[in-house]
Amino acid sequence: MFVLAELKDTVRIAPDQFNLKLVDAVRDEIDRKLANKVLLNVGLCIALKEIVSLQDSIILPGDGASHTEVLFRYIVFRPMVGTVMTGKIRNCSREGVHVTLGFFDDILIPHAALQHPSRFDEAEQAWVWEYPLEDGAKHDLFMDVGEPIKFRVSREIFEETSPVGPPKTDAQSTQGPSTSTAAATAAQETKTPYKIIGAINESGLGVLSWWDQQGKEDDQDDEDNTEYDNDEDGEGACEE
Protein backbone atom coordinates (compact mmCIF):
# COMPACT_ATOMS: atom_id res chain seq x y z
CA MET A 1 0.00 0.00 0.00
CA PHE A 2 2.85 2.38 0.82
CA VAL A 3 6.03 2.43 -1.25
CA LEU A 4 9.32 4.30 -1.22
CA ALA A 5 9.91 6.52 -4.25
CA GLU A 6 13.42 7.80 -4.96
CA LEU A 7 13.16 11.37 -6.25
CA LYS A 8 15.54 14.15 -7.25
CA ASP A 9 14.83 17.86 -7.00
CA THR A 10 16.60 21.19 -6.73
CA VAL A 11 15.54 22.71 -3.43
CA ARG A 12 15.52 26.48 -2.91
CA ILE A 13 16.35 27.71 0.59
CA ALA A 14 15.42 31.32 1.28
CA PRO A 15 17.94 33.56 3.09
CA ASP A 16 15.77 33.67 6.24
CA GLN A 17 16.37 29.92 6.61
CA PHE A 18 20.17 30.17 6.54
CA ASN A 19 20.26 30.01 10.35
CA LEU A 20 19.09 26.37 10.15
CA LYS A 21 21.24 23.39 9.36
CA LEU A 22 21.14 22.67 5.63
CA VAL A 23 19.68 19.18 6.13
CA ASP A 24 16.89 20.49 8.36
CA ALA A 25 16.06 23.35 6.00
CA VAL A 26 16.00 21.01 3.00
CA ARG A 27 13.81 18.50 4.85
CA ASP A 28 11.27 21.21 5.80
CA GLU A 29 11.18 22.56 2.27
CA ILE A 30 10.67 19.13 0.67
CA ASP A 31 7.80 18.33 3.04
CA ARG A 32 6.22 21.72 2.44
CA LYS A 33 6.44 21.17 -1.31
CA LEU A 34 5.34 17.52 -1.56
CA ALA A 35 3.36 16.42 1.53
CA ASN A 36 -0.25 15.54 0.64
CA LYS A 37 0.42 16.22 -3.05
CA VAL A 38 -0.08 13.80 -5.95
CA LEU A 39 2.85 13.25 -8.30
CA LEU A 40 1.90 12.04 -11.76
CA ASN A 41 2.51 8.28 -12.12
CA VAL A 42 4.08 8.21 -8.64
CA GLY A 43 1.22 8.48 -6.13
CA LEU A 44 0.11 10.48 -3.10
CA CYS A 45 3.13 11.81 -1.19
CA ILE A 46 2.89 11.18 2.56
CA ALA A 47 6.19 12.02 4.29
CA LEU A 48 9.94 12.23 3.75
CA LYS A 49 11.77 9.03 4.65
CA GLU A 50 15.40 10.03 4.22
CA ILE A 51 17.79 12.26 2.32
CA VAL A 52 20.20 10.17 0.25
CA SER A 53 22.59 12.86 -0.95
CA LEU A 54 23.08 16.62 -1.08
CA GLN A 55 25.05 18.32 -3.84
CA ASP A 56 26.92 21.60 -3.39
CA SER A 57 24.65 24.59 -2.92
CA ILE A 58 24.83 27.47 -5.38
CA ILE A 59 23.49 31.03 -5.36
CA LEU A 60 22.16 32.28 -8.69
CA PRO A 61 22.74 35.88 -9.84
CA GLY A 62 19.93 38.15 -8.69
CA ASP A 63 18.64 35.58 -6.18
CA GLY A 64 19.91 35.54 -2.61
CA ALA A 65 18.55 32.03 -1.96
CA SER A 66 20.65 28.89 -2.16
CA HIS A 67 19.81 26.09 -4.61
CA THR A 68 20.75 22.52 -3.73
CA GLU A 69 20.25 19.37 -5.79
CA VAL A 70 18.86 16.70 -3.48
CA LEU A 71 18.33 12.97 -3.91
CA PHE A 72 15.81 11.64 -1.40
CA ARG A 73 13.32 8.85 -0.67
CA TYR A 74 9.69 9.72 -0.04
CA ILE A 75 6.88 7.59 1.40
CA VAL A 76 4.14 7.40 -1.21
CA PHE A 77 0.64 5.94 -1.08
CA ARG A 78 0.16 3.78 -4.17
CA PRO A 79 -1.42 0.36 -3.57
CA MET A 80 -0.65 -2.32 -6.12
CA VAL A 81 -3.41 -3.66 -8.35
CA GLY A 82 -4.88 -6.70 -6.61
CA THR A 83 -4.32 -5.37 -3.09
CA VAL A 84 -7.23 -5.92 -0.68
CA MET A 85 -7.97 -2.85 1.44
CA THR A 86 -10.55 -1.78 4.02
CA GLY A 87 -12.14 1.67 4.03
CA LYS A 88 -15.45 3.33 4.85
CA ILE A 89 -18.31 4.17 2.52
CA ARG A 90 -18.26 7.93 1.93
CA ASN A 91 -21.39 8.12 -0.22
CA CYS A 92 -23.24 6.33 -2.99
CA SER A 93 -24.32 7.51 -6.43
CA ARG A 94 -25.56 5.90 -9.61
CA GLU A 95 -21.92 5.77 -10.66
CA GLY A 96 -21.12 3.40 -7.79
CA VAL A 97 -19.90 3.36 -4.19
CA HIS A 98 -17.40 6.04 -3.12
CA VAL A 99 -14.95 4.95 -0.41
CA THR A 100 -12.59 6.85 1.87
CA LEU A 101 -9.51 5.72 3.78
CA GLY A 102 -9.52 8.81 5.98
CA PHE A 103 -6.48 10.36 4.31
CA PHE A 104 -7.51 9.49 0.74
CA ASP A 105 -11.05 9.89 -0.63
CA ASP A 106 -10.80 9.27 -4.37
CA ILE A 107 -11.78 5.60 -4.43
CA LEU A 108 -14.67 4.41 -6.58
CA ILE A 109 -16.27 0.97 -6.77
CA PRO A 110 -18.29 1.18 -10.01
CA HIS A 111 -21.74 -0.41 -10.15
CA ALA A 112 -20.47 -3.09 -12.53
CA ALA A 113 -17.97 -4.24 -9.87
CA LEU A 114 -20.56 -4.65 -7.09
CA GLN A 115 -22.08 -7.96 -6.04
CA HIS A 116 -24.63 -9.21 -8.53
CA PRO A 117 -27.49 -8.47 -8.54
CA SER A 118 -27.40 -4.98 -7.03
CA ARG A 119 -29.67 -1.99 -7.42
CA PHE A 120 -29.52 1.69 -6.50
CA ASP A 121 -32.15 2.77 -3.96
CA GLU A 122 -33.09 6.38 -4.76
CA ALA A 123 -34.88 6.92 -1.44
CA GLU A 124 -31.97 5.73 0.69
CA GLN A 125 -29.29 6.93 -1.75
CA ALA A 126 -27.52 3.63 -1.26
CA TRP A 127 -26.66 0.55 -3.27
CA VAL A 128 -28.42 -2.67 -2.26
CA TRP A 129 -27.18 -6.21 -2.81
CA GLU A 130 -30.18 -8.44 -3.48
CA TYR A 131 -28.80 -11.51 -1.73
CA PRO A 132 -30.52 -14.70 -3.01
CA LEU A 133 -31.95 -17.03 -0.38
CA GLU A 134 -32.39 -20.79 -0.65
CA ASP A 135 -36.18 -20.54 -1.06
CA GLY A 136 -35.77 -18.26 -4.09
CA ALA A 137 -36.52 -15.03 -2.21
CA LYS A 138 -34.08 -12.14 -1.89
CA HIS A 139 -32.69 -10.38 1.17
CA ASP A 140 -31.68 -6.72 0.80
CA LEU A 141 -28.20 -5.87 2.11
CA PHE A 142 -27.64 -2.11 2.14
CA MET A 143 -24.32 -0.34 1.59
CA ASP A 144 -24.86 2.53 4.04
CA VAL A 145 -22.65 5.58 4.52
CA GLY A 146 -20.00 5.05 7.19
CA GLU A 147 -20.01 1.25 6.95
CA PRO A 148 -16.55 -0.41 6.81
CA ILE A 149 -16.07 -2.07 3.42
CA LYS A 150 -13.39 -4.41 2.10
CA PHE A 151 -12.48 -4.11 -1.58
CA ARG A 152 -9.83 -5.17 -4.07
CA VAL A 153 -7.88 -2.60 -6.09
CA SER A 154 -8.58 -3.30 -9.76
CA ARG A 155 -7.18 -0.21 -11.47
CA GLU A 156 -5.51 3.16 -10.89
CA ILE A 157 -5.99 6.34 -12.88
CA PHE A 158 -3.59 9.31 -13.04
CA GLU A 159 -4.66 12.53 -14.74
CA GLU A 160 -2.67 15.62 -15.59
CA THR A 161 -4.30 18.56 -13.79
CA SER A 162 -1.86 21.31 -14.73
CA PRO A 163 -3.40 24.66 -15.70
CA VAL A 164 -4.50 24.72 -19.35
CA GLY A 165 -3.51 27.42 -21.81
CA PRO A 166 -5.77 29.91 -23.60
CA PRO A 167 -8.23 28.71 -26.29
CA LYS A 168 -6.47 27.62 -29.48
CA THR A 169 -9.29 28.05 -32.00
CA ASP A 170 -11.28 31.06 -33.18
CA ALA A 171 -14.52 29.36 -32.19
CA GLN A 172 -13.33 29.05 -28.64
CA SER A 173 -12.13 32.65 -28.55
CA THR A 174 -15.55 33.95 -29.63
CA GLN A 175 -17.25 32.47 -26.57
CA GLY A 176 -18.34 34.88 -23.90
CA PRO A 177 -15.99 35.29 -20.93
CA SER A 178 -18.52 33.89 -18.49
CA THR A 179 -19.20 30.83 -20.67
CA SER A 180 -15.55 29.98 -21.25
CA THR A 181 -14.67 30.54 -17.59
CA ALA A 182 -17.52 28.34 -16.39
CA ALA A 183 -16.53 25.59 -18.83
CA ALA A 184 -12.90 25.73 -17.74
CA THR A 185 -13.90 25.64 -14.08
CA ALA A 186 -16.22 22.68 -14.61
CA ALA A 187 -13.53 20.77 -16.53
CA GLN A 188 -11.01 21.39 -13.76
CA GLU A 189 -13.46 20.30 -11.04
CA THR A 190 -14.17 16.97 -12.74
CA LYS A 191 -10.49 16.07 -12.94
CA THR A 192 -8.97 14.05 -10.13
CA PRO A 193 -5.16 13.69 -10.21
CA TYR A 194 -5.16 10.19 -8.74
CA LYS A 195 -8.11 7.82 -8.50
CA ILE A 196 -8.37 4.19 -7.41
CA ILE A 197 -10.95 1.87 -8.93
CA GLY A 198 -12.00 -1.04 -6.72
CA ALA A 199 -14.19 -4.14 -6.91
CA ILE A 200 -16.20 -6.18 -4.40
CA ASN A 201 -17.77 -8.76 -6.72
CA GLU A 202 -16.20 -11.80 -5.08
CA SER A 203 -16.69 -13.80 -1.90
CA GLY A 204 -15.45 -12.19 1.32
CA LEU A 205 -15.45 -8.64 -0.08
CA GLY A 206 -18.00 -5.92 0.60
CA VAL A 207 -19.49 -4.50 3.78
CA LEU A 208 -17.80 -6.22 6.73
CA SER A 209 -21.01 -6.67 8.71
CA TRP A 210 -22.37 -8.95 5.97
CA TRP A 211 -19.64 -11.50 6.50
CA ASP A 212 -19.47 -11.02 10.29
CA GLN A 213 -23.15 -11.92 10.51
CA GLN A 214 -22.62 -14.92 8.23
CA GLY A 215 -19.74 -16.10 10.43
CA LYS A 216 -21.88 -15.84 13.58
CA GLU A 217 -24.66 -17.85 11.93
CA ASP A 218 -22.18 -20.55 10.87
CA ASP A 219 -20.77 -20.75 14.42
CA GLN A 220 -24.29 -21.06 15.84
CA ASP A 221 -25.07 -23.88 13.42
CA ASP A 222 -21.91 -25.70 14.47
CA GLU A 223 -22.89 -25.41 18.13
CA ASP A 224 -26.42 -26.68 17.45
CA ASN A 225 -25.07 -29.69 15.57
CA THR A 226 -22.51 -30.65 18.24
CA GLU A 227 -23.10 -34.14 19.66
CA TYR A 228 -22.02 -34.98 23.18
CA ASP A 229 -21.33 -38.51 24.48
CA ASN A 230 -23.40 -39.60 27.48
CA ASP A 231 -21.66 -40.55 30.72
CA GLU A 232 -22.54 -43.56 32.89
CA ASP A 233 -25.49 -41.72 34.49
CA GLY A 234 -26.93 -40.91 31.06
CA GLU A 235 -26.05 -37.19 31.35
CA GLY A 236 -24.35 -35.39 28.55
CA ALA A 237 -20.61 -34.94 28.97
CA CYS A 238 -19.17 -31.56 28.06
CA GLU A 239 -15.45 -30.89 27.82
CA GLU A 240 -14.44 -27.73 29.62
C-alpha positions as CSV (number, residue, x, y, z in Angstrom):
1,M,0.0,0.0,0.0
2,F,2.9,2.4,0.8
3,V,6.0,2.4,-1.3
4,L,9.3,4.3,-1.2
5,A,9.9,6.5,-4.2
6,E,13.4,7.8,-5.0
7,L,13.2,11.4,-6.2
8,K,15.5,14.2,-7.2
9,D,14.8,17.9,-7.0
10,T,16.6,21.2,-6.7
11,V,15.5,22.7,-3.4
12,R,15.5,26.5,-2.9
13,I,16.3,27.7,0.6
14,A,15.4,31.3,1.3
15,P,17.9,33.6,3.1
16,D,15.8,33.7,6.2
17,Q,16.4,29.9,6.6
18,F,20.2,30.2,6.5
19,N,20.3,30.0,10.3
20,L,19.1,26.4,10.2
21,K,21.2,23.4,9.4
22,L,21.1,22.7,5.6
23,V,19.7,19.2,6.1
24,D,16.9,20.5,8.4
25,A,16.1,23.4,6.0
26,V,16.0,21.0,3.0
27,R,13.8,18.5,4.9
28,D,11.3,21.2,5.8
29,E,11.2,22.6,2.3
30,I,10.7,19.1,0.7
31,D,7.8,18.3,3.0
32,R,6.2,21.7,2.4
33,K,6.4,21.2,-1.3
34,L,5.3,17.5,-1.6
35,A,3.4,16.4,1.5
36,N,-0.3,15.5,0.6
37,K,0.4,16.2,-3.1
38,V,-0.1,13.8,-5.9
39,L,2.8,13.3,-8.3
40,L,1.9,12.0,-11.8
41,N,2.5,8.3,-12.1
42,V,4.1,8.2,-8.6
43,G,1.2,8.5,-6.1
44,L,0.1,10.5,-3.1
45,C,3.1,11.8,-1.2
46,I,2.9,11.2,2.6
47,A,6.2,12.0,4.3
48,L,9.9,12.2,3.7
49,K,11.8,9.0,4.7
50,E,15.4,10.0,4.2
51,I,17.8,12.3,2.3
52,V,20.2,10.2,0.2
53,S,22.6,12.9,-0.9
54,L,23.1,16.6,-1.1
55,Q,25.1,18.3,-3.8
56,D,26.9,21.6,-3.4
57,S,24.6,24.6,-2.9
58,I,24.8,27.5,-5.4
59,I,23.5,31.0,-5.4
60,L,22.2,32.3,-8.7
61,P,22.7,35.9,-9.8
62,G,19.9,38.1,-8.7
63,D,18.6,35.6,-6.2
64,G,19.9,35.5,-2.6
65,A,18.6,32.0,-2.0
66,S,20.6,28.9,-2.2
67,H,19.8,26.1,-4.6
68,T,20.7,22.5,-3.7
69,E,20.3,19.4,-5.8
70,V,18.9,16.7,-3.5
71,L,18.3,13.0,-3.9
72,F,15.8,11.6,-1.4
73,R,13.3,8.9,-0.7
74,Y,9.7,9.7,0.0
75,I,6.9,7.6,1.4
76,V,4.1,7.4,-1.2
77,F,0.6,5.9,-1.1
78,R,0.2,3.8,-4.2
79,P,-1.4,0.4,-3.6
80,M,-0.7,-2.3,-6.1
81,V,-3.4,-3.7,-8.4
82,G,-4.9,-6.7,-6.6
83,T,-4.3,-5.4,-3.1
84,V,-7.2,-5.9,-0.7
85,M,-8.0,-2.8,1.4
86,T,-10.6,-1.8,4.0
87,G,-12.1,1.7,4.0
88,K,-15.5,3.3,4.9
89,I,-18.3,4.2,2.5
90,R,-18.3,7.9,1.9
91,N,-21.4,8.1,-0.2
92,C,-23.2,6.3,-3.0
93,S,-24.3,7.5,-6.4
94,R,-25.6,5.9,-9.6
95,E,-21.9,5.8,-10.7
96,G,-21.1,3.4,-7.8
97,V,-19.9,3.4,-4.2
98,H,-17.4,6.0,-3.1
99,V,-14.9,4.9,-0.4
100,T,-12.6,6.8,1.9
101,L,-9.5,5.7,3.8
102,G,-9.5,8.8,6.0
103,F,-6.5,10.4,4.3
104,F,-7.5,9.5,0.7
105,D,-11.1,9.9,-0.6
106,D,-10.8,9.3,-4.4
107,I,-11.8,5.6,-4.4
108,L,-14.7,4.4,-6.6
109,I,-16.3,1.0,-6.8
110,P,-18.3,1.2,-10.0
111,H,-21.7,-0.4,-10.2
112,A,-20.5,-3.1,-12.5
113,A,-18.0,-4.2,-9.9
114,L,-20.6,-4.6,-7.1
115,Q,-22.1,-8.0,-6.0
116,H,-24.6,-9.2,-8.5
117,P,-27.5,-8.5,-8.5
118,S,-27.4,-5.0,-7.0
119,R,-29.7,-2.0,-7.4
120,F,-29.5,1.7,-6.5
121,D,-32.2,2.8,-4.0
122,E,-33.1,6.4,-4.8
123,A,-34.9,6.9,-1.4
124,E,-32.0,5.7,0.7
125,Q,-29.3,6.9,-1.8
126,A,-27.5,3.6,-1.3
127,W,-26.7,0.5,-3.3
128,V,-28.4,-2.7,-2.3
129,W,-27.2,-6.2,-2.8
130,E,-30.2,-8.4,-3.5
131,Y,-28.8,-11.5,-1.7
132,P,-30.5,-14.7,-3.0
133,L,-32.0,-17.0,-0.4
134,E,-32.4,-20.8,-0.7
135,D,-36.2,-20.5,-1.1
136,G,-35.8,-18.3,-4.1
137,A,-36.5,-15.0,-2.2
138,K,-34.1,-12.1,-1.9
139,H,-32.7,-10.4,1.2
140,D,-31.7,-6.7,0.8
141,L,-28.2,-5.9,2.1
142,F,-27.6,-2.1,2.1
143,M,-24.3,-0.3,1.6
144,D,-24.9,2.5,4.0
145,V,-22.7,5.6,4.5
146,G,-20.0,5.1,7.2
147,E,-20.0,1.2,6.9
148,P,-16.6,-0.4,6.8
149,I,-16.1,-2.1,3.4
150,K,-13.4,-4.4,2.1
151,F,-12.5,-4.1,-1.6
152,R,-9.8,-5.2,-4.1
153,V,-7.9,-2.6,-6.1
154,S,-8.6,-3.3,-9.8
155,R,-7.2,-0.2,-11.5
156,E,-5.5,3.2,-10.9
157,I,-6.0,6.3,-12.9
158,F,-3.6,9.3,-13.0
159,E,-4.7,12.5,-14.7
160,E,-2.7,15.6,-15.6
161,T,-4.3,18.6,-13.8
162,S,-1.9,21.3,-14.7
163,P,-3.4,24.7,-15.7
164,V,-4.5,24.7,-19.4
165,G,-3.5,27.4,-21.8
166,P,-5.8,29.9,-23.6
167,P,-8.2,28.7,-26.3
168,K,-6.5,27.6,-29.5
169,T,-9.3,28.1,-32.0
170,D,-11.3,31.1,-33.2
171,A,-14.5,29.4,-32.2
172,Q,-13.3,29.0,-28.6
173,S,-12.1,32.7,-28.5
174,T,-15.6,33.9,-29.6
175,Q,-17.2,32.5,-26.6
176,G,-18.3,34.9,-23.9
177,P,-16.0,35.3,-20.9
178,S,-18.5,33.9,-18.5
179,T,-19.2,30.8,-20.7
180,S,-15.5,30.0,-21.2
181,T,-14.7,30.5,-17.6
182,A,-17.5,28.3,-16.4
183,A,-16.5,25.6,-18.8
184,A,-12.9,25.7,-17.7
185,T,-13.9,25.6,-14.1
186,A,-16.2,22.7,-14.6
187,A,-13.5,20.8,-16.5
188,Q,-11.0,21.4,-13.8
189,E,-13.5,20.3,-11.0
190,T,-14.2,17.0,-12.7
191,K,-10.5,16.1,-12.9
192,T,-9.0,14.0,-10.1
193,P,-5.2,13.7,-10.2
194,Y,-5.2,10.2,-8.7
195,K,-8.1,7.8,-8.5
196,I,-8.4,4.2,-7.4
197,I,-11.0,1.9,-8.9
198,G,-12.0,-1.0,-6.7
199,A,-14.2,-4.1,-6.9
200,I,-16.2,-6.2,-4.4
201,N,-17.8,-8.8,-6.7
202,E,-16.2,-11.8,-5.1
203,S,-16.7,-13.8,-1.9
204,G,-15.4,-12.2,1.3
205,L,-15.5,-8.6,-0.1
206,G,-18.0,-5.9,0.6
207,V,-19.5,-4.5,3.8
208,L,-17.8,-6.2,6.7
209,S,-21.0,-6.7,8.7
210,W,-22.4,-8.9,6.0
211,W,-19.6,-11.5,6.5
212,D,-19.5,-11.0,10.3
213,Q,-23.2,-11.9,10.5
214,Q,-22.6,-14.9,8.2
215,G,-19.7,-16.1,10.4
216,K,-21.9,-15.8,13.6
217,E,-24.7,-17.9,11.9
218,D,-22.2,-20.5,10.9
219,D,-20.8,-20.7,14.4
220,Q,-24.3,-21.1,15.8
221,D,-25.1,-23.9,13.4
222,D,-21.9,-25.7,14.5
223,E,-22.9,-25.4,18.1
224,D,-26.4,-26.7,17.5
225,N,-25.1,-29.7,15.6
226,T,-22.5,-30.6,18.2
227,E,-23.1,-34.1,19.7
228,Y,-22.0,-35.0,23.2
229,D,-21.3,-38.5,24.5
230,N,-23.4,-39.6,27.5
231,D,-21.7,-40.5,30.7
232,E,-22.5,-43.6,32.9
233,D,-25.5,-41.7,34.5
234,G,-26.9,-40.9,31.1
235,E,-26.0,-37.2,31.3
236,G,-24.3,-35.4,28.5
237,A,-20.6,-34.9,29.0
238,C,-19.2,-31.6,28.1
239,E,-15.5,-30.9,27.8
240,E,-14.4,-27.7,29.6
